[in-house]
Amino acid sequence: MLSKRTISRRGTAMVEFVIALPFLAIVLGLTFFFGWVMMHKHQVLIANRYSAWQRVDTGAWPSEGSLNELAFNNRASSVSLSSENPVTDTVNDLVTEAGNMSPRAEVLAKELVTEQYPPGRRAHVSADFNPRKALWQNVMNDMYDIHHRHGREGVTWRRGEASCWPVLRNQYYSELDESLERISSPADRMAEMIRGLYLAGW
């Protein structure tokens, strides 16, 4: 036969469980809340990086509809994609380092790099979610519109992508070229042959 003390302990445990149950529910709800937020934040981050790389590689931004389909599986109620200031940090650093060597090297670097290579692109993606299954998700949706910004430098530097020869020729061979053009017959054919060496990319 159970004693009164044993029955009292069982009742106390039940009361303690009932008291702790709301706190456990809150902790569980917050766990799902922050998990949901982090999942969508990473989806926005991926969509933003994809947009910037797509713009640099293809020359065109992806459409907001295709971005919603690819990154969010059409679960975002609205997706906004916008372009921000171009990314030229690395290019400017290269020109500055060349300028530390000599002013003429800075001019050459600016013509070779800044004026020939396209600037990088910076994308700003904003996604709004409208979940209908859980109340806490609807509350979260009213509080947060998830944003992310990502910039990518210009196209990957590939060999032969931008020829430096015209710039070098104009800077170092301009005087020679003018002198050869002024040569008259019968030496003009020899001068034309010499000009053809560097004009052809020799």
Wavefront OBJ file of the C-alpha trace (Angstrom):
o trace
v 0.000 0.000 0.000
v 1.375 3.433 -1.032
v 2.163 5.827 1.729
v 0.959 9.439 1.775
v 4.548 10.611 1.250
v 4.871 8.586 -1.999
v 1.556 9.922 -3.285
v 2.660 13.445 -2.412
v 5.905 13.049 -4.349
v 4.055 11.832 -7.411
v 1.738 14.806 -7.252
v 4.638 17.172 -6.879
v 6.373 15.722 -9.952
v 3.216 16.140 -11.990
v 2.830 19.764 -10.898
v 6.494 20.477 -11.690
v 6.106 18.942 -15.156
v 3.010 21.022 -15.868
v 4.843 24.165 -14.738
v 7.924 23.359 -16.862
v 5.920 22.380 -19.951
v 5.388 25.972 -21.239
v 9.116 26.700 -20.917
v 9.970 23.535 -22.821
v 7.488 24.527 -25.516
v 9.057 27.990 -25.760
v 12.560 26.522 -26.086
v 11.372 24.098 -28.762
v 9.582 26.877 -30.625
v 12.648 29.136 -30.538
v 14.769 26.262 -31.856
v 12.506 25.888 -34.876
v 12.313 29.669 -35.214
v 16.060 30.233 -35.459
v 16.507 27.137 -37.618
v 13.930 28.480 -40.054
v 15.604 31.903 -40.081
v 19.106 30.488 -40.667
v 17.883 28.195 -43.446
v 16.341 31.082 -45.377
v 19.258 33.387 -44.647
v 21.631 30.899 -46.261
v 19.280 30.522 -49.209
v 19.329 34.298 -49.710
v 23.141 34.287 -49.413
v 23.426 31.585 -52.086
v 20.971 33.414 -54.354
v 22.935 36.633 -53.950
v 26.283 35.038 -54.776
v 24.750 33.256 -57.745
v 23.329 36.532 -59.069
v 26.655 38.368 -58.902
v 28.562 35.517 -60.560
v 25.881 35.115 -63.213
v 26.103 38.807 -64.080
v 29.883 38.696 -64.425
v 29.990 35.432 -66.383
v 27.097 35.987 -68.786
v 26.660 39.761 -68.784
v 23.028 39.542 -67.645
v 21.285 39.364 -64.289
v 19.048 36.358 -63.612
v 15.346 37.111 -63.475
v 13.691 37.320 -60.078
v 11.344 34.510 -61.040
v 14.155 32.147 -61.971
v 15.990 33.149 -58.785
v 12.932 32.238 -56.728
v 12.725 28.882 -58.469
v 16.416 28.010 -58.266
v 17.240 29.247 -54.765
v 13.928 29.110 -52.892
v 11.984 26.428 -54.746
v 9.243 29.036 -55.339
v 8.648 29.348 -51.595
v 9.449 33.066 -51.377
v 6.441 35.341 -51.629
v 8.605 38.030 -53.229
v 12.212 38.272 -54.434
v 13.987 41.531 -55.181
v 17.301 41.739 -57.064
v 19.150 45.005 -57.598
v 22.591 46.094 -58.752
v 24.824 48.234 -56.572
v 28.201 49.944 -56.982
v 30.705 48.074 -59.207
v 33.546 46.173 -57.532
v 36.944 47.590 -58.513
v 38.973 47.123 -55.332
v 41.565 44.696 -56.696
v 41.988 46.600 -59.956
v 42.535 49.867 -58.121
v 45.052 48.206 -55.807
v 47.021 46.941 -58.813
v 47.115 50.395 -60.371
v 48.214 51.930 -57.072
v 51.030 49.406 -56.653
v 52.183 50.102 -60.202
v 52.100 53.827 -59.445
v 54.443 53.263 -56.521
v 57.053 52.109 -59.024
v 56.741 55.026 -61.438
v 54.100 57.431 -62.792
v 54.493 55.960 -66.257
v 53.854 52.463 -64.909
v 50.687 53.743 -63.238
v 49.414 55.179 -66.527
v 50.205 51.910 -68.275
v 48.502 49.827 -65.573
v 45.423 52.028 -65.718
v 45.138 51.584 -69.487
v 45.814 47.843 -69.344
v 43.627 46.971 -66.361
v 41.089 49.644 -65.497
v 40.055 50.560 -69.022
v 40.097 47.075 -70.584
v 38.815 44.729 -67.900
v 35.136 45.039 -67.013
v 34.375 46.009 -63.406
v 33.069 43.521 -60.915
v 29.401 43.455 -59.981
v 27.649 43.740 -56.642
v 24.204 42.228 -56.167
v 21.627 42.918 -53.479
v 19.021 40.188 -53.003
v 16.029 40.560 -50.718
v 13.528 37.759 -50.132
v 10.228 37.870 -48.296
v 8.600 34.664 -47.063
v 4.954 34.146 -46.242
v 4.556 30.781 -44.483
v 0.997 29.739 -43.706
v 1.479 26.639 -41.591
v 2.708 28.019 -38.277
v 1.799 31.090 -36.299
v 5.349 31.797 -35.181
v 6.468 31.781 -38.817
v 3.863 34.398 -39.671
v 5.083 36.545 -36.782
v 8.655 36.145 -38.010
v 7.613 37.120 -41.522
v 6.175 40.393 -40.231
v 9.455 41.173 -38.460
v 12.107 40.204 -41.003
v 12.732 40.696 -44.674
v 15.991 38.834 -45.303
v 18.675 40.779 -47.213
v 22.180 40.024 -48.400
v 24.814 41.823 -50.485
v 27.640 40.189 -52.390
v 30.200 41.565 -54.813
v 32.386 39.737 -57.269
v 35.445 41.044 -59.040
v 35.393 41.269 -62.825
v 35.815 38.290 -65.088
v 38.429 35.713 -64.186
v 41.719 36.872 -65.589
v 42.525 34.557 -68.437
v 45.526 34.631 -70.698
v 44.830 36.580 -73.869
v 41.515 37.899 -72.621
v 42.630 41.509 -72.946
v 45.548 42.217 -75.210
v 48.155 44.553 -73.774
v 49.956 44.936 -77.079
v 48.061 47.987 -78.462
v 48.708 49.905 -75.246
v 52.388 48.991 -75.179
v 52.741 49.833 -78.846
v 51.080 53.225 -78.450
v 53.176 54.083 -75.416
v 56.604 52.867 -76.512
v 56.494 52.805 -80.326
v 54.567 55.979 -81.105
v 57.677 58.066 -81.862
v 59.214 55.289 -83.952
v 55.967 54.829 -85.811
v 55.734 58.521 -86.682
v 59.331 58.536 -87.897
v 58.799 55.494 -90.117
v 55.659 57.003 -91.634
v 57.627 60.082 -92.702
v 60.215 58.074 -94.656
v 59.879 58.675 -98.378
v 60.638 56.480 -101.399
v 62.638 54.359 -102.030
v 63.086 53.458 -98.315
v 59.368 53.587 -97.574
v 58.912 49.890 -98.373
v 61.560 48.944 -95.813
v 59.914 51.254 -93.257
v 56.534 49.665 -93.936
v 58.009 46.214 -93.370
v 59.476 47.312 -90.022
v 56.146 48.830 -89.000
v 54.442 45.567 -89.870
v 56.575 43.727 -87.300
v 55.157 45.497 -84.277
v 51.742 46.320 -85.726
v 51.163 42.602 -86.210
v 51.923 41.878 -82.557
v 55.592 40.997 -82.800
l 1 2 3 4 5 6 7 8 9 10 11 12 13 14 15 16 17 18 19 20 21 22 23 24 25 26 27 28 29 30 31 32 33 34 35 36 37 38 39 40 41 42 43 44 45 46 47 48 49 50 51 52 53 54 55 56 57 58 59 60 61 62 63 64 65 66 67 68 69 70 71 72 73 74 75 76 77 78 79 80 81 82 83 84 85 86 87 88 89 90 91 92 93 94 95 96 97 98 99 100 101 102 103 104 105 106 107 108 109 110 111 112 113 114 115 116 117 118 119 120 121 122 123 124 125 126 127 128 129 130 131 132 133 134 135 136 137 138 139 140 141 142 143 144 145 146 147 148 149 150 151 152 153 154 155 156 157 158 159 160 161 162 163 164 165 166 167 168 169 170 171 172 173 174 175 176 177 178 179 180 181 182 183 184 185 186 187 188 189 190 191 192 193 194 195 196 197 198 199 200 201 202
